[in-house]
Amino acid sequence: MSENKPINGLVARLTELSAKGFSKTEMAKIAGVSKQAVSGWFRTGRISKESALAVADAAGVSVPWLLGEDVGEIDGLKPDE
């Protein structure tokens, strides 16, 4: 039973942060979780509020941006970052 859905917003944003050099290990340390938990975020597209707040703060982005919402450049990752 497979659905044709667009990529999960959180997964897309985590992937974008990862491509900019923000490793899964760093995300784990910042959020106070295991690297396996971070891999779970990428796999399931789900993250706790606490982890989302910690990662967004460390990355300098807003939680809505991290969760895949459409936000202005001021809240998201700027092209040169």
Secondary structure as UniProt FT lines:
FT   HELIX           9..19
FT   TURN            20..21
FT   HELIX           24..31
FT   HELIX           35..44
FT   HELIX           49..59
FT   HELIX           63..66
FT   TURN            67..68
FT   TURN            73..75
FT   TURN            79..80
//
